[in-house]
Amino acid sequence: MESVEVGVADAGAAVSAEFSAFSTTIVNRPARAARDTLKTIAFNARTGAHFEGILACLRRPPLADADVIMLCEADWHLMRSFDREFAAELAAELGMSFAYGPEFTIRRPPGAPPAFLGNAILSSAPLADSRTIALPTVGVSRRNARLIGQPRALIATTVFGGRQITIAVAHLHSRWTPEGRALQMAAVLEHLTTSGIAEATILGGDLNTTTTGLATPYDFAMVAARLVRRPWRFRYPERYEPLFAHLARAGFEVRGANVPGQPTFTFIRAIPPPLRPKLDWIALRGLEPIPRSARVIAARESFFSPRVSDHDFVMCEVRL
């Protein structure tokens, strides 16, 4: 996969000018002072349309001063997110390096800048070797028929405290079955176990661990019935989603990096937390989470503020 690396002085317009379809992009900035821990965040930004609110959340404790931010649903020049280069602008505001990996593009008029839906990695240390991994998938819905591309995981490497670390972010298919998501995870893990990949790895993102498929209106009705009868199923999806077994066999651990049973998604704020599912995760290999550092932080600036995404921030601190 082609990678375009742009110096910080050339960031912005140069990124758009050189961005070819489905290439990855890295913009690096000077590393922050080294620490012996890494604050790690996974977040589905739901396009990044609420940019100012997301930025405010990431500037406020406990999310402030993050070392690694793994973003899903990061738009690039789409009208719904006000034509922003969301990951690039967020990284610039936070003084972080970033890598961006498109998953889908849409047809644009001649001369218009390219537009993408994709994933991103922000890092307080420079990134290298960015690439995307195409994931198996099912047909797109009629609503998304205009999209060109397929789901892809984004992978990059960096060095913290003299230790090389691989970072991967994936957005798995919400409308596929648990077995289908397991196939997608297997494709990510196959790449992460090849030679040349740093053993120390942080993998995160929206894994859409709904414990079911959501392809038809009947599926949604079944989910609603299950939520009423067994709401714990959607907050403890590990036994219903075989992707967790794949992670364990590949040496990844989710315990300690995530808050057990705490949901991370809601369509609207009015849905009570016990009826919300747990979809967003951080998995670690060759790294140890700091005990009791795992948090789920509501995606709003304050209790009375509107949500900036339908997903919450997932955070943990990692010992180097």
Short mmCIF file of the C-alpha atoms (twelve columns), coordinates in Angstrom:
data_MODEL
# 
_entry.id   MODEL 
# 
loop_
_atom_site.group_PDB 
_atom_site.id 
_atom_site.type_symbol 
_atom_site.label_atom_id 
_atom_site.label_alt_id 
_atom_site.label_comp_id 
_atom_site.label_asym_id 
_atom_site.label_seq_id 
_atom_site.Cartn_x 
_atom_site.Cartn_y 
_atom_site.Cartn_z 
_atom_site.pdbx_PDB_model_num 
ATOM 1   C CA . MET A 1   0.000   0.000   0.000   1 
ATOM 2   C CA . GLU A 2   1.426   3.358   -1.016  1 
ATOM 3   C CA . SER A 3   2.211   5.763   1.794   1 
ATOM 4   C CA . VAL A 4   2.501   9.536   1.441   1 
ATOM 5   C CA . GLU A 5   4.640   11.195  4.104   1 
ATOM 6   C CA . VAL A 6   4.290   14.936  4.514   1 
ATOM 7   C CA . GLY A 7   6.512   17.127  6.681   1 
ATOM 8   C CA . VAL A 8   4.733   19.225  9.251   1 
ATOM 9   C CA . ALA A 9   5.542   22.416  7.378   1 
ATOM 10  C CA . ASP A 10  3.706   21.042  4.341   1 
ATOM 11  C CA . ALA A 11  0.646   19.737  6.178   1 
ATOM 12  C CA . GLY A 12  -2.837  20.855  5.152   1 
ATOM 13  C CA . ALA A 13  -3.178  21.702  1.473   1 
ATOM 14  C CA . ALA A 14  -0.232  19.508  0.541   1 
ATOM 15  C CA . VAL A 15  -1.908  16.500  2.106   1 
ATOM 16  C CA . SER A 16  -5.025  16.959  -0.015  1 
ATOM 17  C CA . ALA A 17  -3.023  17.596  -3.176  1 
ATOM 18  C CA . GLU A 18  -0.994  14.417  -2.836  1 
ATOM 19  C CA . PHE A 19  -3.694  12.140  -1.439  1 
ATOM 20  C CA . SER A 20  -4.426  9.404   -3.980  1 
ATOM 21  C CA . ALA A 21  -7.272  6.933   -3.549  1 
ATOM 22  C CA . PHE A 22  -6.662  4.395   -0.772  1 
ATOM 23  C CA . SER A 23  -3.091  5.422   -0.078  1 
ATOM 24  C CA . THR A 24  -2.203  6.037   3.550   1 
ATOM 25  C CA . THR A 25  -0.873  9.335   4.805   1 
ATOM 26  C CA . ILE A 26  1.487   10.156  7.658   1 
ATOM 27  C CA . VAL A 27  2.139   13.638  9.030   1 
ATOM 28  C CA . ASN A 28  4.799   13.577  11.749  1 
ATOM 29  C CA . ARG A 29  5.559   16.119  14.431  1 
ATOM 30  C CA . PRO A 30  8.310   16.174  17.075  1 
ATOM 31  C CA . ALA A 31  7.901   13.596  19.828  1 
ATOM 32  C CA . ARG A 32  6.814   14.661  23.284  1 
ATOM 33  C CA . ALA A 33  9.019   13.981  26.272  1 
ATOM 34  C CA . ALA A 34  9.163   10.240  26.927  1 
ATOM 35  C CA . ARG A 35  7.170   8.746   29.821  1 
ATOM 36  C CA . ASP A 36  7.052   5.257   31.269  1 
ATOM 37  C CA . THR A 37  3.321   4.937   30.582  1 
ATOM 38  C CA . LEU A 38  1.101   5.424   27.535  1 
ATOM 39  C CA . LYS A 39  -2.383  6.895   27.744  1 
ATOM 40  C CA . THR A 40  -4.317  5.046   25.034  1 
ATOM 41  C CA . ILE A 41  -7.766  5.923   23.642  1 
ATOM 42  C CA . ALA A 42  -10.110 4.263   21.143  1 
ATOM 43  C CA . PHE A 43  -13.007 6.315   19.772  1 
ATOM 44  C CA . ASN A 44  -15.568 6.137   16.980  1 
ATOM 45  C CA . ALA A 45  -15.892 9.797   15.987  1 
ATOM 46  C CA . ARG A 46  -19.094 9.311   13.961  1 
ATOM 47  C CA . THR A 47  -17.667 11.284  11.009  1 
ATOM 48  C CA . GLY A 48  -15.999 13.986  13.138  1 
ATOM 49  C CA . ALA A 49  -18.812 16.453  12.430  1 
ATOM 50  C CA . HIS A 50  -18.749 17.597  16.088  1 
ATOM 51  C CA . PHE A 51  -15.111 18.584  15.821  1 
ATOM 52  C CA . GLU A 52  -15.006 21.303  18.477  1 
ATOM 53  C CA . GLY A 53  -16.766 19.115  21.022  1 
ATOM 54  C CA . ILE A 54  -14.471 16.148  20.364  1 
ATOM 55  C CA . LEU A 55  -11.424 18.395  20.676  1 
ATOM 56  C CA . ALA A 56  -12.731 19.822  23.950  1 
ATOM 57  C CA . CYS A 57  -13.203 16.316  25.357  1 
ATOM 58  C CA . LEU A 58  -9.670  15.316  24.388  1 
ATOM 59  C CA . ARG A 59  -8.215  18.444  26.025  1 
ATOM 60  C CA . ARG A 60  -9.924  17.792  29.350  1 
ATOM 61  C CA . PRO A 61  -8.955  15.193  32.003  1 
ATOM 62  C CA . PRO A 62  -8.999  12.245  32.024  1 
ATOM 63  C CA . LEU A 63  -8.528  12.169  28.233  1 
ATOM 64  C CA . ALA A 64  -6.039  15.064  28.051  1 
ATOM 65  C CA . ASP A 65  -2.428  14.435  27.079  1 
ATOM 66  C CA . ALA A 66  -3.102  11.115  25.328  1 
ATOM 67  C CA . ASP A 67  -0.211  9.275   23.696  1 
ATOM 68  C CA . VAL A 68  -2.221  7.080   21.294  1 
ATOM 69  C CA . ILE A 69  -5.681  7.833   19.875  1 
ATOM 70  C CA . MET A 70  -7.272  5.248   17.554  1 
ATOM 71  C CA . LEU A 71  -10.119 6.760   15.550  1 
ATOM 72  C CA . CYS A 72  -12.884 5.109   13.534  1 
ATOM 73  C CA . GLU A 73  -15.292 6.894   11.187  1 
ATOM 74  C CA . ALA A 74  -12.902 9.761   10.496  1 
ATOM 75  C CA . ASP A 75  -14.159 11.738  7.482   1 
ATOM 76  C CA . TRP A 76  -11.949 13.472  4.941   1 
ATOM 77  C CA . HIS A 77  -13.559 16.243  2.847   1 
ATOM 78  C CA . LEU A 78  -17.167 15.137  3.224   1 
ATOM 79  C CA . MET A 79  -20.038 17.624  3.403   1 
ATOM 80  C CA . ARG A 80  -21.609 15.882  6.409   1 
ATOM 81  C CA . SER A 81  -18.515 16.769  8.464   1 
ATOM 82  C CA . PHE A 82  -18.242 20.287  7.009   1 
ATOM 83  C CA . ASP A 83  -15.508 19.397  4.505   1 
ATOM 84  C CA . ARG A 84  -12.941 18.903  7.266   1 
ATOM 85  C CA . GLU A 85  -9.849  16.750  7.117   1 
ATOM 86  C CA . PHE A 86  -10.920 15.560  10.546  1 
ATOM 87  C CA . ALA A 87  -7.906  13.481  11.621  1 
ATOM 88  C CA . ALA A 88  -5.410  15.981  10.232  1 
ATOM 89  C CA . GLU A 89  -7.053  18.927  11.956  1 
ATOM 90  C CA . LEU A 90  -7.478  17.093  15.250  1 
ATOM 91  C CA . ALA A 91  -3.832  16.014  15.241  1 
ATOM 92  C CA . ALA A 92  -2.718  19.578  14.488  1 
ATOM 93  C CA . GLU A 93  -4.745  20.981  17.379  1 
ATOM 94  C CA . LEU A 94  -3.341  18.349  19.769  1 
ATOM 95  C CA . GLY A 95  0.233   18.629  18.482  1 
ATOM 96  C CA . MET A 96  0.323   14.929  17.548  1 
ATOM 97  C CA . SER A 97  1.553   12.915  14.583  1 
ATOM 98  C CA . PHE A 98  -1.094  11.044  12.634  1 
ATOM 99  C CA . ALA A 99  -1.653  8.324   10.065  1 
ATOM 100 C CA . TYR A 100 -4.828  8.138   8.005   1 
ATOM 101 C CA . GLY A 101 -6.134  5.098   6.141   1 
ATOM 102 C CA . PRO A 102 -9.166  5.438   3.834   1 
ATOM 103 C CA . GLU A 103 -11.705 2.628   3.657   1 
ATOM 104 C CA . PHE A 104 -14.218 4.118   1.232   1 
ATOM 105 C CA . THR A 105 -14.292 6.973   -1.241  1 
ATOM 106 C CA . ILE A 106 -17.148 8.575   -3.135  1 
ATOM 107 C CA . ARG A 107 -17.311 9.879   -6.692  1 
ATOM 108 C CA . ARG A 108 -16.575 13.602  -6.887  1 
ATOM 109 C CA . PRO A 109 -16.835 16.206  -9.667  1 
ATOM 110 C CA . PRO A 110 -13.637 16.761  -11.698 1 
ATOM 111 C CA . GLY A 111 -11.202 18.964  -9.819  1 
ATOM 112 C CA . ALA A 112 -12.844 18.426  -6.430  1 
ATOM 113 C CA . PRO A 113 -10.580 17.187  -3.617  1 
ATOM 114 C CA . PRO A 114 -10.881 13.471  -2.848  1 
ATOM 115 C CA . ALA A 115 -13.336 12.487  -0.136  1 
ATOM 116 C CA . PHE A 116 -12.934 9.483   2.144   1 
ATOM 117 C CA . LEU A 117 -14.348 7.593   5.092   1 
ATOM 118 C CA . GLY A 118 -11.602 5.932   7.093   1 
ATOM 119 C CA . ASN A 119 -9.639  5.259   10.247  1 
ATOM 120 C CA . ALA A 120 -6.786  7.176   11.849  1 
ATOM 121 C CA . ILE A 121 -4.025  6.806   14.425  1 
ATOM 122 C CA . LEU A 122 -2.814  9.839   16.378  1 
ATOM 123 C CA . SER A 123 0.428   9.499   18.311  1 
ATOM 124 C CA . SER A 124 2.604   11.646  20.561  1 
ATOM 125 C CA . ALA A 125 5.638   10.025  18.867  1 
ATOM 126 C CA . PRO A 126 6.309   9.958   15.103  1 
ATOM 127 C CA . LEU A 127 4.727   7.138   13.116  1 
ATOM 128 C CA . ALA A 128 6.158   4.959   10.349  1 
ATOM 129 C CA . ASP A 129 5.268   2.051   8.039   1 
ATOM 130 C CA . SER A 130 1.578   2.877   7.749   1 
ATOM 131 C CA . ARG A 131 -0.501  0.462   5.688   1 
ATOM 132 C CA . THR A 132 -4.067  -0.765  5.438   1 
ATOM 133 C CA . ILE A 133 -5.314  -4.343  5.490   1 
ATOM 134 C CA . ALA A 134 -8.375  -5.133  3.386   1 
ATOM 135 C CA . LEU A 135 -10.975 -7.048  5.396   1 
ATOM 136 C CA . PRO A 136 -13.519 -9.582  4.157   1 
ATOM 137 C CA . THR A 137 -17.025 -8.185  4.069   1 
ATOM 138 C CA . VAL A 138 -20.581 -8.619  2.864   1 
ATOM 139 C CA . GLY A 139 -22.425 -6.451  0.339   1 
ATOM 140 C CA . VAL A 140 -23.032 -2.843  1.282   1 
ATOM 141 C CA . SER A 141 -26.533 -1.604  1.983   1 
ATOM 142 C CA . ARG A 142 -28.512 0.377   -0.585  1 
ATOM 143 C CA . ARG A 143 -27.838 3.486   1.481   1 
ATOM 144 C CA . ASN A 144 -24.072 2.987   1.001   1 
ATOM 145 C CA . ALA A 145 -24.183 1.832   -2.612  1 
ATOM 146 C CA . ARG A 146 -22.408 4.999   -3.775  1 
ATOM 147 C CA . LEU A 147 -19.324 4.127   -1.725  1 
ATOM 148 C CA . ILE A 148 -16.281 2.659   -3.449  1 
ATOM 149 C CA . GLY A 149 -13.961 0.483   -1.368  1 
ATOM 150 C CA . GLN A 150 -14.163 -1.983  1.500   1 
ATOM 151 C CA . PRO A 151 -13.445 -2.163  5.239   1 
ATOM 152 C CA . ARG A 152 -9.749  -1.858  6.033   1 
ATOM 153 C CA . ALA A 153 -7.729  -1.905  9.232   1 
ATOM 154 C CA . LEU A 154 -4.997  0.712   9.606   1 
ATOM 155 C CA . ILE A 155 -1.607  -0.278  11.019  1 
ATOM 156 C CA . ALA A 156 1.478   1.797   11.839  1 
ATOM 157 C CA . THR A 157 4.542   1.552   14.044  1 
ATOM 158 C CA . THR A 158 6.141   3.964   16.472  1 
ATOM 159 C CA . VAL A 159 8.756   4.045   19.226  1 
ATOM 160 C CA . PHE A 160 7.988   4.976   22.824  1 
ATOM 161 C CA . GLY A 161 10.771  4.990   25.400  1 
ATOM 162 C CA . GLY A 162 13.076  3.139   23.016  1 
ATOM 163 C CA . ARG A 163 10.535  0.359   22.476  1 
ATOM 164 C CA . GLN A 164 8.988   -0.300  19.071  1 
ATOM 165 C CA . ILE A 165 5.219   -0.653  19.195  1 
ATOM 166 C CA . THR A 166 2.693   -1.591  16.525  1 
ATOM 167 C CA . ILE A 167 -0.645  0.227   16.604  1 
ATOM 168 C CA . ALA A 168 -3.700  -1.080  14.759  1 
ATOM 169 C CA . VAL A 169 -7.237  0.283   14.487  1 
ATOM 170 C CA . ALA A 170 -10.188 -1.553  12.972  1 
ATOM 171 C CA . HIS A 171 -13.874 -0.852  12.440  1 
ATOM 172 C CA . LEU A 172 -15.677 -4.163  12.052  1 
ATOM 173 C CA . HIS A 173 -18.998 -4.686  10.280  1 
ATOM 174 C CA . SER A 174 -22.092 -3.945  12.387  1 
ATOM 175 C CA . ARG A 175 -24.500 -5.627  9.950   1 
ATOM 176 C CA . TRP A 176 -22.565 -8.890  9.626   1 
ATOM 177 C CA . THR A 177 -22.815 -11.862 11.988  1 
ATOM 178 C CA . PRO A 178 -20.406 -12.604 14.858  1 
ATOM 179 C CA . GLU A 179 -18.800 -15.232 12.601  1 
ATOM 180 C CA . GLY A 180 -18.311 -12.608 9.915   1 
ATOM 181 C CA . ARG A 181 -16.645 -10.219 12.353  1 
ATOM 182 C CA . ALA A 182 -14.414 -13.097 13.439  1 
ATOM 183 C CA . LEU A 183 -13.282 -13.457 9.812   1 
ATOM 184 C CA . GLN A 184 -12.476 -9.758  9.718   1 
ATOM 185 C CA . MET A 185 -10.506 -9.976  12.958  1 
ATOM 186 C CA . ALA A 186 -8.650  -13.043 11.674  1 
ATOM 187 C CA . ALA A 187 -7.495  -11.010 8.659   1 
ATOM 188 C CA . VAL A 188 -6.127  -8.292  10.960  1 
ATOM 189 C CA . LEU A 189 -4.401  -10.781 13.231  1 
ATOM 190 C CA . GLU A 190 -2.875  -12.695 10.342  1 
ATOM 191 C CA . HIS A 191 -1.042  -9.541  9.353   1 
ATOM 192 C CA . LEU A 192 -0.083  -8.719  12.939  1 
ATOM 193 C CA . THR A 193 1.581   -12.107 13.420  1 
ATOM 194 C CA . THR A 194 3.829   -11.941 10.343  1 
ATOM 195 C CA . SER A 195 7.554   -11.312 10.588  1 
ATOM 196 C CA . GLY A 196 8.607   -7.700  10.979  1 
ATOM 197 C CA . ILE A 197 5.658   -6.743  13.192  1 
ATOM 198 C CA . ALA A 198 6.630   -5.534  16.647  1 
ATOM 199 C CA . GLU A 199 5.481   -7.996  19.301  1 
ATOM 200 C CA . ALA A 200 4.293   -5.126  21.504  1 
ATOM 201 C CA . THR A 201 0.955   -4.192  19.922  1 
ATOM 202 C CA . ILE A 202 -2.024  -1.997  20.732  1 
ATOM 203 C CA . LEU A 203 -5.181  -2.895  18.798  1 
ATOM 204 C CA . GLY A 204 -8.347  -0.907  19.225  1 
ATOM 205 C CA . GLY A 205 -11.477 0.377   17.623  1 
ATOM 206 C CA . ASP A 206 -15.173 -0.174  17.109  1 
ATOM 207 C CA . LEU A 207 -15.438 -3.964  16.942  1 
ATOM 208 C CA . ASN A 208 -19.256 -3.802  16.770  1 
ATOM 209 C CA . THR A 209 -19.661 -6.678  19.206  1 
ATOM 210 C CA . THR A 210 -23.448 -6.688  19.021  1 
ATOM 211 C CA . THR A 211 -23.539 -10.525 19.486  1 
ATOM 212 C CA . THR A 212 -25.826 -10.797 16.447  1 
ATOM 213 C CA . GLY A 213 -26.257 -9.772  12.818  1 
ATOM 214 C CA . LEU A 214 -28.240 -6.645  11.965  1 
ATOM 215 C CA . ALA A 215 -28.893 -7.041  8.242   1 
ATOM 216 C CA . THR A 216 -32.714 -6.898  8.263   1 
ATOM 217 C CA . PRO A 217 -35.535 -5.189  10.189  1 
ATOM 218 C CA . TYR A 218 -36.292 -8.614  11.699  1 
ATOM 219 C CA . ASP A 219 -32.772 -8.693  13.170  1 
ATOM 220 C CA . PHE A 220 -33.329 -5.330  14.851  1 
ATOM 221 C CA . ALA A 221 -36.611 -6.568  16.313  1 
ATOM 222 C CA . MET A 222 -34.836 -9.643  17.696  1 
ATOM 223 C CA . VAL A 223 -32.154 -7.467  19.263  1 
ATOM 224 C CA . ALA A 224 -34.796 -5.301  20.937  1 
ATOM 225 C CA . ALA A 225 -36.426 -8.418  22.394  1 
ATOM 226 C CA . ARG A 226 -33.085 -9.756  23.643  1 
ATOM 227 C CA . LEU A 227 -32.232 -6.410  25.229  1 
ATOM 228 C CA . VAL A 228 -35.362 -6.606  27.327  1 
ATOM 229 C CA . ARG A 229 -34.890 -10.272 28.302  1 
ATOM 230 C CA . ARG A 230 -31.095 -10.414 28.691  1 
ATOM 231 C CA . PRO A 231 -29.553 -6.933  28.653  1 
ATOM 232 C CA . TRP A 232 -26.325 -8.267  30.176  1 
ATOM 233 C CA . ARG A 233 -25.605 -10.110 26.900  1 
ATOM 234 C CA . PHE A 234 -24.842 -6.844  25.110  1 
ATOM 235 C CA . ARG A 235 -22.577 -5.562  27.873  1 
ATOM 236 C CA . TYR A 236 -20.666 -8.859  28.175  1 
ATOM 237 C CA . PRO A 237 -20.398 -9.983  24.525  1 
ATOM 238 C CA . GLU A 238 -17.225 -12.068 24.844  1 
ATOM 239 C CA . ARG A 239 -18.916 -15.471 24.868  1 
ATOM 240 C CA . TYR A 240 -21.061 -14.630 21.821  1 
ATOM 241 C CA . GLU A 241 -18.375 -13.079 19.598  1 
ATOM 242 C CA . PRO A 242 -15.700 -15.563 18.419  1 
ATOM 243 C CA . LEU A 243 -13.355 -12.713 17.523  1 
ATOM 244 C CA . PHE A 244 -12.310 -12.662 21.203  1 
ATOM 245 C CA . ALA A 245 -11.073 -16.250 20.901  1 
ATOM 246 C CA . HIS A 246 -9.043  -15.208 17.851  1 
ATOM 247 C CA . LEU A 247 -7.529  -12.349 19.849  1 
ATOM 248 C CA . ALA A 248 -6.590  -14.680 22.717  1 
ATOM 249 C CA . ARG A 249 -4.934  -17.220 20.387  1 
ATOM 250 C CA . ALA A 250 -2.866  -14.410 18.863  1 
ATOM 251 C CA . GLY A 251 -1.622  -13.369 22.302  1 
ATOM 252 C CA . PHE A 252 -3.908  -10.369 22.861  1 
ATOM 253 C CA . GLU A 253 -5.570  -9.587  26.167  1 
ATOM 254 C CA . VAL A 254 -8.640  -7.409  26.723  1 
ATOM 255 C CA . ARG A 255 -8.874  -7.858  30.488  1 
ATOM 256 C CA . GLY A 256 -7.468  -4.881  32.340  1 
ATOM 257 C CA . ALA A 257 -7.601  -2.667  29.254  1 
ATOM 258 C CA . ASN A 258 -11.420 -2.423  29.291  1 
ATOM 259 C CA . VAL A 259 -14.072 -1.899  31.970  1 
ATOM 260 C CA . PRO A 260 -16.053 -5.157  32.252  1 
ATOM 261 C CA . GLY A 261 -19.722 -4.740  31.461  1 
ATOM 262 C CA . GLN A 262 -19.632 -0.988  30.896  1 
ATOM 263 C CA . PRO A 263 -21.408 -0.036  27.638  1 
ATOM 264 C CA . THR A 264 -19.830 2.252   25.040  1 
ATOM 265 C CA . PHE A 265 -22.646 3.050   22.575  1 
ATOM 266 C CA . THR A 266 -26.100 4.597   22.502  1 
ATOM 267 C CA . PHE A 267 -28.382 5.810   19.720  1 
ATOM 268 C CA . ILE A 268 -29.723 8.543   21.996  1 
ATOM 269 C CA . ARG A 269 -28.886 9.724   25.475  1 
ATOM 270 C CA . ALA A 270 -32.331 8.726   26.787  1 
ATOM 271 C CA . ILE A 271 -31.508 5.005   26.526  1 
ATOM 272 C CA . PRO A 272 -30.538 3.866   30.049  1 
ATOM 273 C CA . PRO A 273 -26.971 2.494   30.385  1 
ATOM 274 C CA . PRO A 274 -28.083 -1.093  31.237  1 
ATOM 275 C CA . LEU A 275 -29.668 -1.318  27.765  1 
ATOM 276 C CA . ARG A 276 -26.636 -0.018  25.861  1 
ATOM 277 C CA . PRO A 277 -24.143 -2.392  24.181  1 
ATOM 278 C CA . LYS A 278 -20.380 -2.608  24.601  1 
ATOM 279 C CA . LEU A 279 -18.888 -2.172  21.108  1 
ATOM 280 C CA . ASP A 280 -15.517 -0.426  21.529  1 
ATOM 281 C CA . TRP A 281 -12.375 -2.160  22.760  1 
ATOM 282 C CA . ILE A 282 -8.644  -1.978  23.364  1 
ATOM 283 C CA . ALA A 283 -6.573  -5.176  23.152  1 
ATOM 284 C CA . LEU A 284 -2.913  -5.466  24.176  1 
ATOM 285 C CA . ARG A 285 -0.145  -7.871  23.262  1 
ATOM 286 C CA . GLY A 286 3.257   -7.725  24.931  1 
ATOM 287 C CA . LEU A 287 2.134   -4.743  27.004  1 
ATOM 288 C CA . GLU A 288 0.620   -4.519  30.470  1 
ATOM 289 C CA . PRO A 289 -2.291  -2.240  31.375  1 
ATOM 290 C CA . ILE A 290 -1.948  -0.249  34.556  1 
ATOM 291 C CA . PRO A 291 -4.448  -1.687  37.055  1 
ATOM 292 C CA . ARG A 292 -7.721  0.240   37.356  1 
ATOM 293 C CA . SER A 293 -6.721  2.676   34.590  1 
ATOM 294 C CA . ALA A 294 -9.405  1.435   32.166  1 
ATOM 295 C CA . ARG A 295 -12.201 3.966   31.725  1 
ATOM 296 C CA . VAL A 296 -15.251 4.637   29.580  1 
ATOM 297 C CA . ILE A 297 -15.738 8.397   29.251  1 
ATOM 298 C CA . ALA A 298 -19.026 9.813   27.997  1 
ATOM 299 C CA . ALA A 299 -18.753 11.544  24.625  1 
ATOM 300 C CA . ARG A 300 -19.900 14.945  25.817  1 
ATOM 301 C CA . GLU A 301 -18.161 18.012  27.203  1 
ATOM 302 C CA . SER A 302 -20.249 18.075  30.387  1 
ATOM 303 C CA . PHE A 303 -23.265 16.328  31.864  1 
ATOM 304 C CA . PHE A 304 -25.576 18.901  30.304  1 
ATOM 305 C CA . SER A 305 -23.837 19.066  26.910  1 
ATOM 306 C CA . PRO A 306 -25.060 17.222  23.802  1 
ATOM 307 C CA . ARG A 307 -23.182 14.098  22.751  1 
ATOM 308 C CA . VAL A 308 -20.392 14.502  20.173  1 
ATOM 309 C CA . SER A 309 -20.741 10.889  18.988  1 
ATOM 310 C CA . ASP A 310 -22.979 7.892   19.498  1 
ATOM 311 C CA . HIS A 311 -19.907 6.093   20.888  1 
ATOM 312 C CA . ASP A 312 -18.062 6.866   24.113  1 
ATOM 313 C CA . PHE A 313 -14.300 7.176   24.570  1 
ATOM 314 C CA . VAL A 314 -12.524 4.008   25.749  1 
ATOM 315 C CA . MET A 315 -9.252  4.612   27.579  1 
ATOM 316 C CA . CYS A 316 -6.542  2.751   29.442  1 
ATOM 317 C CA . GLU A 317 -2.962  3.440   30.468  1 
ATOM 318 C CA . VAL A 318 -0.227  1.043   29.467  1 
ATOM 319 C CA . ARG A 319 3.086   0.407   31.189  1 
ATOM 320 C CA . LEU A 320 6.118   0.408   28.890  1 
# 
